[in-house]
C-alpha cells in the first residue's frame, strides 16, 4: 500500500474511533451495560461481521497460500496483537473508572506517541526528526488543552498507572504492526483484525460475564442498533484500516495521526450530544489537526523522496 493511502486509512480509522465514545455514551444512557461488557460485544460483534465478510471474500477469489515458514511467526503476531488490544481497551476503561475520563485520556493518549517514538527508535531505527518532534509536542499540547478545557479530573495513582498500562498495550500493537510490515511478514490486515478480535473476545468474555453481558433496557431495539454500530464502524472497519495503514507508515506518525480520535469525539459531543463549545475545545482541536496534518505531509514527502531515490538508483 502506498504511504498516502496508508495515511488516509489511519485518518478514517481515527475519526471512526472517535465515534465509539459517543455511541458508548448513548448505550450507557439507555441501559445498564458496563464498559467491559460493551468491549466484549464490540469485539464479538465485529468478529461476526468480519467472518461474514471473509466468507464472501473466499467465494469471490482464490485463497492465497502463505509460506509454511512464516506461519509460526504469523501466529505469534496475531496472538500478541489480540492480547495487546485487550490490554489497551481493558486498562483504559479501568483507568477511566479510577481517575476519570479527562485524566485517563490525557495520560493514555499522551503517553502513546512518546512510548511509540522511543520504541520505534530503539527497535527499528526510525528517527523522529525535528518536524516529528515538533508535531508530537504540538499534538500533546493540543490533547492537554482539549481535555483540560472539558473539566478537570481527580488524579489517582492507580488510575494513572492503568492509563500508562493502556498506552503500553497500544504502543506494543503499533510497533509490532509496523515491524512486521517493514519486514514483509505483516500478512493481510483483514486476517490480522479477525484473529485479534477473536482473541480479544475470548479474553474479555469472563470479565464481561462477571459484569453482566445482557443489558437491562426499556428500549432494546435502540441498544441493539448502537451495539451493531459500535461493532461495525469503530471496530471492524476502523481496526482493519488501522492495521493496513500502520504497516506502511512510520510508527511515530501513526501515533500522532490517530489523535484524530479525540478531535472526532469532541466534534460529535458538541454537534450531537449538546455539549458546550469552549475556547479550549477549539484551540485543542486546531492544535491536534495541525500536528497530524503537518506530520502527514512530512511523511508523504519522505515517501516521495525515497521513491525518487530508488528510481534514480
Buried (B, 14 or more C-beta within 10 A) or exposed (E): BEBBEBBBBBBBBBBBBBBBBBBBBBBBEBBEBBBBBBBBBBBBBBBBBBEEBEEEEEEEEEEEEEEEEEEEEBEEBBEBBBBBBBBBBBBBBBBBBBBBBBBBBBBBBBBBBBBBBBBBBEEBEBEBBEBBEBBBEBBBBBBBBBBBBBEEBEEBEEBBBBBBBBBBBBBBBBBBBBBBBBEEBBBBBBBBBBBBBBBBBBBBBEBBEEBEBEBEBEEEEBBEEBBBBBBBBBBBBBBBBBBBBBBBBBBBBBBBBBBBBBBBBBBBBBEEEEEEEBEBBBBBBBBBBBBBBBBBEBBBEBBEEEEEEEEEE
